[in-house]
Amino acid sequence: MICVTHEMGFAREVGTHLVFMDGGVIVEEGVPRAIFENPQADRTKAFLSKVL
């Protein structure tokens, strides 16, 4: 199932694979732990710093 959300807590809890997109382009993807604890892309880091 694919679920689109801006609720990062929900995505972290229920997701098995996350895709972070910006402007319709995939910026980063991977397992929730990797995305939330060690994001690689600057855009992902900037977004997470604002919402977490």
ModelCIF file with pLDDT and N, C-alpha, C, O atoms, coordinates in Angstrom:
data_MODEL
#
_entry.id   MODEL 
#
_entity.id                         1 
_entity.type                       polymer 
_entity.pdbx_number_of_molecules   1 
#
_entity_poly.entity_id                      1 
_entity_poly.type                           'polypeptide(L)' 
_entity_poly.nstd_linkage                   no 
_entity_poly.nstd_monomer                   no 
_entity_poly.pdbx_seq_one_letter_code       MICVTHEMGFAREVGTHLVFMDGGVIVEEGVPRAIFENPQADRTKAFLSKVL 
_entity_poly.pdbx_seq_one_letter_code_can   MICVTHEMGFAREVGTHLVFMDGGVIVEEGVPRAIFENPQADRTKAFLSKVL 
_entity_poly.pdbx_strand_id                 A 
#
loop_
_entity_poly_seq.entity_id 
_entity_poly_seq.num 
_entity_poly_seq.mon_id 
_entity_poly_seq.hetero 
1 1  MET n 
1 2  ILE n 
1 3  CYS n 
1 4  VAL n 
1 5  THR n 
1 6  HIS n 
1 7  GLU n 
1 8  MET n 
1 9  GLY n 
1 10 PHE n 
1 11 ALA n 
1 12 ARG n 
1 13 GLU n 
1 14 VAL n 
1 15 GLY n 
1 16 THR n 
1 17 HIS n 
1 18 LEU n 
1 19 VAL n 
1 20 PHE n 
1 21 MET n 
1 22 ASP n 
1 23 GLY n 
1 24 GLY n 
1 25 VAL n 
1 26 ILE n 
1 27 VAL n 
1 28 GLU n 
1 29 GLU n 
1 30 GLY n 
1 31 VAL n 
1 32 PRO n 
1 33 ARG n 
1 34 ALA n 
1 35 ILE n 
1 36 PHE n 
1 37 GLU n 
1 38 ASN n 
1 39 PRO n 
1 40 GLN n 
1 41 ALA n 
1 42 ASP n 
1 43 ARG n 
1 44 THR n 
1 45 LYS n 
1 46 ALA n 
1 47 PHE n 
1 48 LEU n 
1 49 SER n 
1 50 LYS n 
1 51 VAL n 
1 52 LEU n 
#
_struct_asym.id          A 
_struct_asym.entity_id   1 
#
loop_
_ma_qa_metric.id 
_ma_qa_metric.mode 
_ma_qa_metric.name 
_ma_qa_metric.software_group_id 
_ma_qa_metric.type 
1 global pLDDT . pLDDT 
2 local  pLDDT . pLDDT 
#
_ma_qa_metric_global.metric_id      1 
_ma_qa_metric_global.metric_value   95.37 
_ma_qa_metric_global.model_id       1 
_ma_qa_metric_global.ordinal_id     1 
#
loop_
_ma_qa_metric_local.label_asym_id 
_ma_qa_metric_local.label_comp_id 
_ma_qa_metric_local.label_seq_id 
_ma_qa_metric_local.metric_id 
_ma_qa_metric_local.metric_value 
_ma_qa_metric_local.model_id 
_ma_qa_metric_local.ordinal_id 
A MET 1  2 91.00 1 1  
A ILE 2  2 93.00 1 2  
A CYS 3  2 95.00 1 3  
A VAL 4  2 94.00 1 4  
A THR 5  2 94.00 1 5  
A HIS 6  2 92.00 1 6  
A GLU 7  2 94.00 1 7  
A MET 8  2 94.00 1 8  
A GLY 9  2 94.00 1 9  
A PHE 10 2 96.00 1 10 
A ALA 11 2 95.00 1 11 
A ARG 12 2 95.00 1 12 
A GLU 13 2 95.00 1 13 
A VAL 14 2 95.00 1 14 
A GLY 15 2 96.00 1 15 
A THR 16 2 97.00 1 16 
A HIS 17 2 97.00 1 17 
A LEU 18 2 97.00 1 18 
A VAL 19 2 97.00 1 19 
A PHE 20 2 97.00 1 20 
A MET 21 2 96.00 1 21 
A ASP 22 2 95.00 1 22 
A GLY 23 2 95.00 1 23 
A GLY 24 2 95.00 1 24 
A VAL 25 2 97.00 1 25 
A ILE 26 2 97.00 1 26 
A VAL 27 2 97.00 1 27 
A GLU 28 2 97.00 1 28 
A GLU 29 2 97.00 1 29 
A GLY 30 2 97.00 1 30 
A VAL 31 2 97.00 1 31 
A PRO 32 2 96.00 1 32 
A ARG 33 2 95.00 1 33 
A ALA 34 2 96.00 1 34 
A ILE 35 2 96.00 1 35 
A PHE 36 2 96.00 1 36 
A GLU 37 2 96.00 1 37 
A ASN 38 2 97.00 1 38 
A PRO 39 2 97.00 1 39 
A GLN 40 2 97.00 1 40 
A ALA 41 2 97.00 1 41 
A ASP 42 2 97.00 1 42 
A ARG 43 2 97.00 1 43 
A THR 44 2 96.00 1 44 
A LYS 45 2 97.00 1 45 
A ALA 46 2 97.00 1 46 
A PHE 47 2 95.00 1 47 
A LEU 48 2 94.00 1 48 
A SER 49 2 95.00 1 49 
A LYS 50 2 94.00 1 50 
A VAL 51 2 90.00 1 51 
A LEU 52 2 86.00 1 52 
#
loop_
_atom_site.group_PDB 
_atom_site.id 
_atom_site.type_symbol 
_atom_site.label_atom_id 
_atom_site.label_alt_id 
_atom_site.label_comp_id 
_atom_site.label_asym_id 
_atom_site.label_entity_id 
_atom_site.label_seq_id 
_atom_site.pdbx_PDB_ins_code 
_atom_site.Cartn_x 
_atom_site.Cartn_y 
_atom_site.Cartn_z 
_atom_site.occupancy 
_atom_site.B_iso_or_equiv 
_atom_site.pdbx_formal_charge 
_atom_site.auth_seq_id 
_atom_site.auth_comp_id 
_atom_site.auth_asym_id 
_atom_site.auth_atom_id 
_atom_site.pdbx_PDB_model_num 
ATOM 1   N N  . MET A 1 1  ? 0.845  -1.166 0.000  1.00 91.00 ? 1  MET A N  1 
ATOM 2   C CA . MET A 1 1  ? 0.000  0.000  0.000  1.00 91.00 ? 1  MET A CA 1 
ATOM 3   C C  . MET A 1 1  ? 0.896  1.235  0.000  1.00 91.00 ? 1  MET A C  1 
ATOM 4   O O  . MET A 1 1  ? 1.932  1.264  0.664  1.00 91.00 ? 1  MET A O  1 
ATOM 5   N N  . ILE A 1 2  ? 0.494  2.228  -0.733 1.00 93.00 ? 2  ILE A N  1 
ATOM 6   C CA . ILE A 1 2  ? 1.193  3.505  -0.756 1.00 93.00 ? 2  ILE A CA 1 
ATOM 7   C C  . ILE A 1 2  ? 0.346  4.519  0.004  1.00 93.00 ? 2  ILE A C  1 
ATOM 8   O O  . ILE A 1 2  ? -0.858 4.632  -0.224 1.00 93.00 ? 2  ILE A O  1 
ATOM 9   N N  . CYS A 1 3  ? 0.974  5.238  0.890  1.00 95.00 ? 3  CYS A N  1 
ATOM 10  C CA . CYS A 1 3  ? 0.300  6.264  1.681  1.00 95.00 ? 3  CYS A CA 1 
ATOM 11  C C  . CYS A 1 3  ? 1.115  7.549  1.573  1.00 95.00 ? 3  CYS A C  1 
ATOM 12  O O  . CYS A 1 3  ? 2.321  7.546  1.823  1.00 95.00 ? 3  CYS A O  1 
ATOM 13  N N  . VAL A 1 4  ? 0.464  8.631  1.207  1.00 94.00 ? 4  VAL A N  1 
ATOM 14  C CA . VAL A 1 4  ? 1.127  9.925  1.113  1.00 94.00 ? 4  VAL A CA 1 
ATOM 15  C C  . VAL A 1 4  ? 0.734  10.741 2.337  1.00 94.00 ? 4  VAL A C  1 
ATOM 16  O O  . VAL A 1 4  ? -0.452 10.902 2.626  1.00 94.00 ? 4  VAL A O  1 
ATOM 17  N N  . THR A 1 5  ? 1.736  11.259 3.061  1.00 94.00 ? 5  THR A N  1 
ATOM 18  C CA . THR A 1 5  ? 1.442  12.005 4.280  1.00 94.00 ? 5  THR A CA 1 
ATOM 19  C C  . THR A 1 5  ? 2.531  13.031 4.568  1.00 94.00 ? 5  THR A C  1 
ATOM 20  O O  . THR A 1 5  ? 3.675  12.895 4.135  1.00 94.00 ? 5  THR A O  1 
ATOM 21  N N  . HIS A 1 6  ? 2.145  14.043 5.299  1.00 92.00 ? 6  HIS A N  1 
ATOM 22  C CA . HIS A 1 6  ? 3.110  14.997 5.836  1.00 92.00 ? 6  HIS A CA 1 
ATOM 23  C C  . HIS A 1 6  ? 3.290  14.771 7.336  1.00 92.00 ? 6  HIS A C  1 
ATOM 24  O O  . HIS A 1 6  ? 4.033  15.504 7.989  1.00 92.00 ? 6  HIS A O  1 
ATOM 25  N N  . GLU A 1 7  ? 2.617  13.766 7.881  1.00 94.00 ? 7  GLU A N  1 
ATOM 26  C CA . GLU A 1 7  ? 2.710  13.428 9.302  1.00 94.00 ? 7  GLU A CA 1 
ATOM 27  C C  . GLU A 1 7  ? 3.918  12.515 9.510  1.00 94.00 ? 7  GLU A C  1 
ATOM 28  O O  . GLU A 1 7  ? 3.833  11.300 9.328  1.00 94.00 ? 7  GLU A O  1 
ATOM 29  N N  . MET A 1 8  ? 5.032  13.115 9.890  1.00 94.00 ? 8  MET A N  1 
ATOM 30  C CA . MET A 1 8  ? 6.279  12.367 9.978  1.00 94.00 ? 8  MET A CA 1 
ATOM 31  C C  . MET A 1 8  ? 6.269  11.301 11.073 1.00 94.00 ? 8  MET A C  1 
ATOM 32  O O  . MET A 1 8  ? 6.878  10.245 10.904 1.00 94.00 ? 8  MET A O  1 
ATOM 33  N N  . GLY A 1 9  ? 5.592  11.559 12.186 1.00 94.00 ? 9  GLY A N  1 
ATOM 34  C CA . GLY A 1 9  ? 5.490  10.546 13.238 1.00 94.00 ? 9  GLY A CA 1 
ATOM 35  C C  . GLY A 1 9  ? 4.772  9.309  12.742 1.00 94.00 ? 9  GLY A C  1 
ATOM 36  O O  . GLY A 1 9  ? 5.188  8.186  13.024 1.00 94.00 ? 9  GLY A O  1 
ATOM 37  N N  . PHE A 1 10 ? 3.696  9.513  12.006 1.00 96.00 ? 10 PHE A N  1 
ATOM 38  C CA . PHE A 1 10 ? 2.931  8.408  11.423 1.00 96.00 ? 10 PHE A CA 1 
ATOM 39  C C  . PHE A 1 10 ? 3.798  7.642  10.427 1.00 96.00 ? 10 PHE A C  1 
ATOM 40  O O  . PHE A 1 10 ? 3.842  6.413  10.459 1.00 96.00 ? 10 PHE A O  1 
ATOM 41  N N  . ALA A 1 11 ? 4.484  8.362  9.549  1.00 95.00 ? 11 ALA A N  1 
ATOM 42  C CA . ALA A 1 11 ? 5.327  7.717  8.540  1.00 95.00 ? 11 ALA A CA 1 
ATOM 43  C C  . ALA A 1 11 ? 6.436  6.891  9.194  1.00 95.00 ? 11 ALA A C  1 
ATOM 44  O O  . ALA A 1 11 ? 6.757  5.793  8.739  1.00 95.00 ? 11 ALA A O  1 
ATOM 45  N N  . ARG A 1 12 ? 7.005  7.425  10.247 1.00 95.00 ? 12 ARG A N  1 
ATOM 46  C CA . ARG A 1 12 ? 8.085  6.730  10.954 1.00 95.00 ? 12 ARG A CA 1 
ATOM 47  C C  . ARG A 1 12 ? 7.580  5.446  11.603 1.00 95.00 ? 12 ARG A C  1 
ATOM 48  O O  . ARG A 1 12 ? 8.273  4.430  11.603 1.00 95.00 ? 12 ARG A O  1 
ATOM 49  N N  . GLU A 1 13 ? 6.374  5.496  12.154 1.00 95.00 ? 13 GLU A N  1 
ATOM 50  C CA . GLU A 1 13 ? 5.822  4.334  12.870 1.00 95.00 ? 13 GLU A CA 1 
ATOM 51  C C  . GLU A 1 13 ? 5.321  3.223  11.949 1.00 95.00 ? 13 GLU A C  1 
ATOM 52  O O  . GLU A 1 13 ? 5.555  2.047  12.226 1.00 95.00 ? 13 GLU A O  1 
ATOM 53  N N  . VAL A 1 14 ? 4.646  3.571  10.874 1.00 95.00 ? 14 VAL A N  1 
ATOM 54  C CA . VAL A 1 14 ? 3.989  2.546  10.065 1.00 95.00 ? 14 VAL A CA 1 
ATOM 55  C C  . VAL A 1 14 ? 4.698  2.235  8.759  1.00 95.00 ? 14 VAL A C  1 
ATOM 56  O O  . VAL A 1 14 ? 4.430  1.206  8.139  1.00 95.00 ? 14 VAL A O  1 
ATOM 57  N N  . GLY A 1 15 ? 5.604  3.113  8.332  1.00 96.00 ? 15 GLY A N  1 
ATOM 58  C CA . GLY A 1 15 ? 6.265  2.891  7.046  1.00 96.00 ? 15 GLY A CA 1 
ATOM 59  C C  . GLY A 1 15 ? 7.325  1.810  7.098  1.00 96.00 ? 15 GLY A C  1 
ATOM 60  O O  . GLY A 1 15 ? 8.028  1.654  8.097  1.00 96.00 ? 15 GLY A O  1 
ATOM 61  N N  . THR A 1 16 ? 7.429  1.072  6.015  1.00 97.00 ? 16 THR A N  1 
ATOM 62  C CA . THR A 1 16 ? 8.508  0.092  5.874  1.00 97.00 ? 16 THR A CA 1 
ATOM 63  C C  . THR A 1 16 ? 9.537  0.572  4.853  1.00 97.00 ? 16 THR A C  1 
ATOM 64  O O  . THR A 1 16 ? 10.679 0.113  4.843  1.00 97.00 ? 16 THR A O  1 
ATOM 65  N N  . HIS A 1 17 ? 9.119  1.497  3.999  1.00 97.00 ? 17 HIS A N  1 
ATOM 66  C CA . HIS A 1 17 ? 9.994  2.102  3.000  1.00 97.00 ? 17 HIS A CA 1 
ATOM 67  C C  . HIS A 1 17 ? 9.477  3.510  2.748  1.00 97.00 ? 17 HIS A C  1 
ATOM 68  O O  . HIS A 1 17 ? 8.302  3.685  2.426  1.00 97.00 ? 17 HIS A O  1 
ATOM 69  N N  . LEU A 1 18 ? 10.330 4.511  2.889  1.00 97.00 ? 18 LEU A N  1 
ATOM 70  C CA . LEU A 1 18 ? 9.913  5.892  2.709  1.00 97.00 ? 18 LEU A CA 1 
ATOM 71  C C  . LEU A 1 18 ? 10.544 6.504  1.469  1.00 97.00 ? 18 LEU A C  1 
ATOM 72  O O  . LEU A 1 18 ? 11.679 6.197  1.106  1.00 97.00 ? 18 LEU A O  1 
ATOM 73  N N  . VAL A 1 19 ? 9.780  7.372  0.832  1.00 97.00 ? 19 VAL A N  1 
ATOM 74  C CA . VAL A 1 19 ? 10.276 8.138  -0.305 1.00 97.00 ? 19 VAL A CA 1 
ATOM 75  C C  . VAL A 1 19 ? 10.019 9.600  0.013  1.00 97.00 ? 19 VAL A C  1 
ATOM 76  O O  . VAL A 1 19 ? 8.874  9.996  0.232  1.00 97.00 ? 19 VAL A O  1 
ATOM 77  N N  . PHE A 1 20 ? 11.071 10.406 0.039  1.00 97.00 ? 20 PHE A N  1 
ATOM 78  C CA . PHE A 1 20 ? 10.935 11.841 0.265  1.00 97.00 ? 20 PHE A CA 1 
ATOM 79  C C  . PHE A 1 20 ? 11.032 12.522 -1.087 1.00 97.00 ? 20 PHE A C  1 
ATOM 80  O O  . PHE A 1 20 ? 12.007 12.347 -1.819 1.00 97.00 ? 20 PHE A O  1 
ATOM 81  N N  . MET A 1 21 ? 9.999  13.306 -1.412 1.00 96.00 ? 21 MET A N  1 
ATOM 82  C CA . MET A 1 21 ? 9.941  13.980 -2.705 1.00 96.00 ? 21 MET A CA 1 
ATOM 83  C C  . MET A 1 21 ? 9.879  15.483 -2.514 1.00 96.00 ? 21 MET A C  1 
ATOM 84  O O  . MET A 1 21 ? 9.345  15.972 -1.518 1.00 96.00 ? 21 MET A O  1 
ATOM 85  N N  . ASP A 1 22 ? 10.422 16.205 -3.464 1.00 95.00 ? 22 ASP A N  1 
ATOM 86  C CA . ASP A 1 22 ? 10.353 17.659 -3.480 1.00 95.00 ? 22 ASP A CA 1 
ATOM 87  C C  . ASP A 1 22 ? 10.167 18.090 -4.931 1.00 95.00 ? 22 ASP A C  1 
ATOM 88  O O  . ASP A 1 22 ? 10.976 17.754 -5.796 1.00 95.00 ? 22 ASP A O  1 
ATOM 89  N N  . GLY A 1 23 ? 9.111  18.827 -5.187 1.00 95.00 ? 23 GLY A N  1 
ATOM 90  C CA . GLY A 1 23 ? 8.855  19.289 -6.543 1.00 95.00 ? 23 GLY A CA 1 
ATOM 91  C C  . GLY A 1 23 ? 8.606  18.160 -7.527 1.00 95.00 ? 23 GLY A C  1 
ATOM 92  O O  . GLY A 1 23 ? 8.925  18.286 -8.709 1.00 95.00 ? 23 GLY A O  1 
ATOM 93  N N  . GLY A 1 24 ? 8.043  17.061 -7.054 1.00 95.00 ? 24 GLY A N  1 
ATOM 94  C CA . GLY A 1 24 ? 7.750  15.923 -7.922 1.00 95.00 ? 24 GLY A CA 1 
ATOM 95  C C  . GLY A 1 24 ? 8.948  15.044 -8.239 1.00 95.00 ? 24 GLY A C  1 
ATOM 96  O O  . GLY A 1 24 ? 8.859  14.150 -9.080 1.00 95.00 ? 24 GLY A O  1 
ATOM 97  N N  . VAL A 1 25 ? 10.065 15.295 -7.572 1.00 97.00 ? 25 VAL A N  1 
ATOM 98  C CA . VAL A 1 25 ? 11.293 14.529 -7.806 1.00 97.00 ? 25 VAL A CA 1 
ATOM 99  C C  . VAL A 1 25 ? 11.665 13.772 -6.535 1.00 97.00 ? 25 VAL A C  1 
ATOM 100 O O  . VAL A 1 25 ? 11.610 14.330 -5.439 1.00 97.00 ? 25 VAL A O  1 
ATOM 101 N N  . ILE A 1 26 ? 12.039 12.514 -6.680 1.00 97.00 ? 26 ILE A N  1 
ATOM 102 C CA . ILE A 1 26 ? 12.496 11.738 -5.529 1.00 97.00 ? 26 ILE A CA 1 
ATOM 103 C C  . ILE A 1 26 ? 13.854 12.265 -5.088 1.00 97.00 ? 26 ILE A C  1 
ATOM 104 O O  . ILE A 1 26 ? 14.819 12.260 -5.852 1.00 97.00 ? 26 ILE A O  1 
ATOM 105 N N  . VAL A 1 27 ? 13.909 12.720 -3.840 1.00 97.00 ? 27 VAL A N  1 
ATOM 106 C CA . VAL A 1 27 ? 15.145 13.269 -3.282 1.00 97.00 ? 27 VAL A CA 1 
ATOM 107 C C  . VAL A 1 27 ? 15.910 12.195 -2.522 1.00 97.00 ? 27 VAL A C  1 
ATOM 108 O O  . VAL A 1 27 ? 17.137 12.124 -2.582 1.00 97.00 ? 27 VAL A O  1 
ATOM 109 N N  . GLU A 1 28 ? 15.156 11.355 -1.800 1.00 97.00 ? 28 GLU A N  1 
ATOM 110 C CA . GLU A 1 28 ? 15.792 10.334 -0.967 1.00 97.00 ? 28 GLU A CA 1 
ATOM 111 C C  . GLU A 1 28 ? 14.785 9.235  -0.693 1.00 97.00 ? 28 GLU A C  1 
ATOM 112 O O  . GLU A 1 28 ? 13.588 9.497  -0.580 1.00 97.00 ? 28 GLU A O  1 
ATOM 113 N N  . GLU A 1 29 ? 15.264 8.013  -0.588 1.00 97.00 ? 29 GLU A N  1 
ATOM 114 C CA . GLU A 1 29 ? 14.387 6.902  -0.236 1.00 97.00 ? 29 GLU A CA 1 
ATOM 115 C C  . GLU A 1 29 ? 15.152 5.862  0.552  1.00 97.00 ? 29 GLU A C  1 
ATOM 116 O O  . GLU A 1 29 ? 16.368 5.720  0.427  1.00 97.00 ? 29 GLU A O  1 
ATOM 117 N N  . GLY A 1 30 ? 14.398 5.133  1.372  1.00 97.00 ? 30 GLY A N  1 
ATOM 118 C CA . GLY A 1 30 ? 15.015 4.100  2.186  1.00 97.00 ? 30 GLY A CA 1 
ATOM 119 C C  . GLY A 1 30 ? 14.118 3.706  3.342  1.00 97.00 ? 30 GLY A C  1 
ATOM 120 O O  . GLY A 1 30 ? 12.941 4.063  3.383  1.00 97.00 ? 30 GLY A O  1 
ATOM 121 N N  . VAL A 1 31 ? 14.683 2.972  4.271  1.00 97.00 ? 31 VAL A N  1 
ATOM 122 C CA . VAL A 1 31 ? 13.915 2.543  5.447  1.00 97.00 ? 31 VAL A CA 1 
ATOM 123 C C  . VAL A 1 31 ? 13.767 3.740  6.382  1.00 97.00 ? 31 VAL A C  1 
ATOM 124 O O  . VAL A 1 31 ? 14.632 4.616  6.408  1.00 97.00 ? 31 VAL A O  1 
ATOM 125 N N  . PRO A 1 32 ? 12.677 3.785  7.150  1.00 96.00 ? 32 PRO A N  1 
ATOM 126 C CA . PRO A 1 32 ? 12.424 4.938  8.017  1.00 96.00 ? 32 PRO A CA 1 
ATOM 127 C C  . PRO A 1 32 ? 13.594 5.297  8.931  1.00 96.00 ? 32 PRO A C  1 
ATOM 128 O O  . PRO A 1 32 ? 13.924 6.473  9.078  1.00 96.00 ? 32 PRO A O  1 
ATOM 129 N N  . ARG A 1 33 ? 14.206 4.317  9.532  1.00 95.00 ? 33 ARG A N  1 
ATOM 130 C CA . ARG A 1 33 ? 15.296 4.611  10.471 1.00 95.00 ? 33 ARG A CA 1 
ATOM 131 C C  . ARG A 1 33 ? 16.425 5.377  9.782  1.00 95.00 ? 33 ARG A C  1 
ATOM 132 O O  . ARG A 1 33 ? 16.952 6.339  10.341 1.00 95.00 ? 33 ARG A O  1 
ATOM 133 N N  . ALA A 1 34 ? 16.793 4.962  8.590  1.00 96.00 ? 34 ALA A N  1 
ATOM 134 C CA . ALA A 1 34 ? 17.876 5.625  7.864  1.00 96.00 ? 34 ALA A CA 1 
ATOM 135 C C  . ALA A 1 34 ? 17.484 7.049  7.473  1.00 96.00 ? 34 ALA A C  1 
ATOM 136 O O  . ALA A 1 34 ? 18.290 7.972  7.599  1.00 96.00 ? 34 ALA A O  1 
ATOM 137 N N  . ILE A 1 35 ? 16.274 7.228  7.009  1.00 96.00 ? 35 ILE A N  1 
ATOM 138 C CA . ILE A 1 35 ? 15.827 8.556  6.573  1.00 96.00 ? 35 ILE A CA 1 
ATOM 139 C C  . ILE A 1 35 ? 15.762 9.516  7.764  1.00 96.00 ? 35 ILE A C  1 
ATOM 140 O O  . ILE A 1 35 ? 16.225 10.653 7.670  1.00 96.00 ? 35 ILE A O  1 
ATOM 141 N N  . PHE A 1 36 ? 15.194 9.065  8.870  1.00 96.00 ? 36 PHE A N  1 
ATOM 142 C CA . PHE A 1 36 ? 15.005 9.950  10.016 1.00 96.00 ? 36 PHE A CA 1 
ATOM 143 C C  . PHE A 1 36 ? 16.267 10.165 10.836 1.00 96.00 ? 36 PHE A C  1 
ATOM 144 O O  . PHE A 1 36 ? 16.476 11.256 11.367 1.00 96.00 ? 36 PHE A O  1 
ATOM 145 N N  . GLU A 1 37 ? 17.101 9.159  10.949 1.00 96.00 ? 37 GLU A N  1 
ATOM 146 C CA . GLU A 1 37 ? 18.281 9.275  11.799 1.00 96.00 ? 37 GLU A CA 1 
ATOM 147 C C  . GLU A 1 37 ? 19.529 9.730  11.058 1.00 96.00 ? 37 GLU A C  1 
ATOM 148 O O  . GLU A 1 37 ? 20.439 10.291 11.668 1.00 96.00 ? 37 GLU A O  1 
ATOM 149 N N  . ASN A 1 38 ? 19.585 9.494  9.748  1.00 97.00 ? 38 ASN A N  1 
ATOM 150 C CA . ASN A 1 38 ? 20.791 9.853  8.996  1.00 97.00 ? 38 ASN A CA 1 
ATOM 151 C C  . ASN A 1 38 ? 20.445 10.232 7.551  1.00 97.00 ? 38 ASN A C  1 
ATOM 152 O O  . ASN A 1 38 ? 20.892 9.576  6.611  1.00 97.00 ? 38 ASN A O  1 
ATOM 153 N N  . PRO A 1 39 ? 19.653 11.286 7.381  1.00 97.00 ? 39 PRO A N  1 
ATOM 154 C CA . PRO A 1 39 ? 19.309 11.682 6.012  1.00 97.00 ? 39 PRO A CA 1 
ATOM 155 C C  . PRO A 1 39 ? 20.563 12.117 5.250  1.00 97.00 ? 39 PRO A C  1 
ATOM 156 O O  . PRO A 1 39 ? 21.461 12.740 5.816  1.00 97.00 ? 39 PRO A O  1 
ATOM 157 N N  . GLN A 1 40 ? 20.606 11.785 3.979  1.00 97.00 ? 40 GLN A N  1 
ATOM 158 C CA . GLN A 1 40 ? 21.782 12.089 3.160  1.00 97.00 ? 40 GLN A CA 1 
ATOM 159 C C  . GLN A 1 40 ? 21.634 13.392 2.376  1.00 97.00 ? 40 GLN A C  1 
ATOM 160 O O  . GLN A 1 40 ? 22.599 14.140 2.222  1.00 97.00 ? 40 GLN A O  1 
ATOM 161 N N  . ALA A 1 41 ? 20.432 13.659 1.886  1.00 97.00 ? 41 ALA A N  1 
ATOM 162 C CA . ALA A 1 41 ? 20.213 14.836 1.043  1.00 97.00 ? 41 ALA A CA 1 
ATOM 163 C C  . ALA A 1 41 ? 19.995 16.090 1.892  1.00 97.00 ? 41 ALA A C  1 
ATOM 164 O O  . ALA A 1 41 ? 19.328 16.039 2.925  1.00 97.00 ? 41 ALA A O  1 
ATOM 165 N N  . ASP A 1 42 ? 20.552 17.195 1.455  1.00 97.00 ? 42 ASP A N  1 
ATOM 166 C CA . ASP A 1 42 ? 20.388 18.460 2.174  1.00 97.00 ? 42 ASP A CA 1 
ATOM 167 C C  . ASP A 1 42 ? 18.925 18.858 2.278  1.00 97.00 ? 42 ASP A C  1 
ATOM 168 O O  . ASP A 1 42 ? 18.500 19.388 3.305  1.00 97.00 ? 42 ASP A O  1 
ATOM 169 N N  . ARG A 1 43 ? 18.152 18.610 1.234  1.00 97.00 ? 43 ARG A N  1 
ATOM 170 C CA . ARG A 1 43 ? 16.725 18.973 1.250  1.00 97.00 ? 43 ARG A CA 1 
ATOM 171 C C  . ARG A 1 43 ? 15.976 18.167 2.309  1.00 97.00 ? 43 ARG A C  1 
ATOM 172 O O  . ARG A 1 43 ? 15.117 18.709 3.004  1.00 97.00 ? 43 ARG A O  1 
ATOM 173 N N  . THR A 1 44 ? 16.289 16.894 2.437  1.00 96.00 ? 44 THR A N  1 
ATOM 174 C CA . THR A 1 44 ? 15.660 16.047 3.459  1.00 96.00 ? 44 THR A CA 1 
ATOM 175 C C  . THR A 1 44 ? 16.024 16.557 4.848  1.00 96.00 ? 44 THR A C  1 
ATOM 176 O O  . THR A 1 44 ? 15.164 16.660 5.723  1.00 96.00 ? 44 THR A O  1 
ATOM 177 N N  . LYS A 1 45 ? 17.297 16.875 5.048  1.00 97.00 ? 45 LYS A N  1 
ATOM 178 C CA . LYS A 1 45 ? 17.755 17.389 6.340  1.00 97.00 ? 45 LYS A CA 1 
ATOM 179 C C  . LYS A 1 45 ? 17.028 18.680 6.696  1.00 97.00 ? 45 LYS A C  1 
ATOM 180 O O  . LYS A 1 45 ? 16.607 18.857 7.839  1.00 97.00 ? 45 LYS A O  1 
ATOM 181 N N  . ALA A 1 46 ? 16.878 19.572 5.740  1.00 97.00 ? 46 ALA A N  1 
ATOM 182 C CA . ALA A 1 46 ? 16.210 20.850 5.987  1.00 97.00 ? 46 ALA A CA 1 
ATOM 183 C C  . ALA A 1 46 ? 14.746 20.639 6.353  1.00 97.00 ? 46 ALA A C  1 
ATOM 184 O O  . ALA A 1 46 ? 14.244 21.259 7.290  1.00 97.00 ? 46 ALA A O  1 
ATOM 185 N N  . PHE A 1 47 ? 14.069 19.777 5.628  1.00 95.00 ? 47 PHE A N  1 
ATOM 186 C CA . PHE A 1 47 ? 12.661 19.511 5.908  1.00 95.00 ? 47 PHE A CA 1 
ATOM 187 C C  . PHE A 1 47 ? 12.479 18.907 7.291  1.00 95.00 ? 47 PHE A C  1 
ATOM 188 O O  . PHE A 1 47 ? 11.650 19.370 8.075  1.00 95.00 ? 47 PHE A O  1 
ATOM 189 N N  . LEU A 1 48 ? 13.261 17.866 7.591  1.00 94.00 ? 48 LEU A N  1 
ATOM 190 C CA . LEU A 1 48 ? 13.117 17.202 8.890  1.00 94.00 ? 48 LEU A CA 1 
ATOM 191 C C  . LEU A 1 48 ? 13.463 18.130 10.054 1.00 94.00 ? 48 LEU A C  1 
ATOM 192 O O  . LEU A 1 48 ? 12.867 18.023 11.126 1.00 94.00 ? 48 LEU A O  1 
ATOM 193 N N  . SER A 1 49 ? 14.405 19.022 9.859  1.00 95.00 ? 49 SER A N  1 
ATOM 194 C CA . SER A 1 49 ? 14.754 19.942 10.943 1.00 95.00 ? 49 SER A CA 1 
ATOM 195 C C  . SER A 1 49 ? 13.616 20.895 11.269 1.00 95.00 ? 49 SER A C  1 
ATOM 196 O O  . SER A 1 49 ? 13.538 21.413 12.383 1.00 95.00 ? 49 SER A O  1 
ATOM 197 N N  . LYS A 1 50 ? 12.742 21.126 10.314 1.00 94.00 ? 50 LYS A N  1 
ATOM 198 C CA . LYS A 1 50 ? 11.606 22.026 10.538 1.00 94.00 ? 50 LYS A CA 1 
ATOM 199 C C  . LYS A 1 50 ? 10.388 21.332 11.118 1.00 94.00 ? 50 LYS A C  1 
ATOM 200 O O  . LYS A 1 50 ? 9.598  21.956 11.826 1.00 94.00 ? 50 LYS A O  1 
ATOM 201 N N  . VAL A 1 51 ? 10.227 20.043 10.827 1.00 90.00 ? 51 VAL A N  1 
ATOM 202 C CA . VAL A 1 51 ? 9.005  19.360 11.252 1.00 90.00 ? 51 VAL A CA 1 
ATOM 203 C C  . VAL A 1 51 ? 9.190  18.437 12.452 1.00 90.00 ? 51 VAL A C  1 
ATOM 204 O O  . VAL A 1 51 ? 8.207  18.017 13.062 1.00 90.00 ? 51 VAL A O  1 
ATOM 205 N N  . LEU A 1 52 ? 10.416 18.121 12.794 1.00 86.00 ? 52 LEU A N  1 
ATOM 206 C CA . LEU A 1 52 ? 10.617 17.232 13.950 1.00 86.00 ? 52 LEU A CA 1 
ATOM 207 C C  . LEU A 1 52 ? 11.041 18.022 15.169 1.00 86.00 ? 52 LEU A C  1 
ATOM 208 O O  . LEU A 1 52 ? 11.256 17.444 16.235 1.00 86.00 ? 52 LEU A O  1 
#
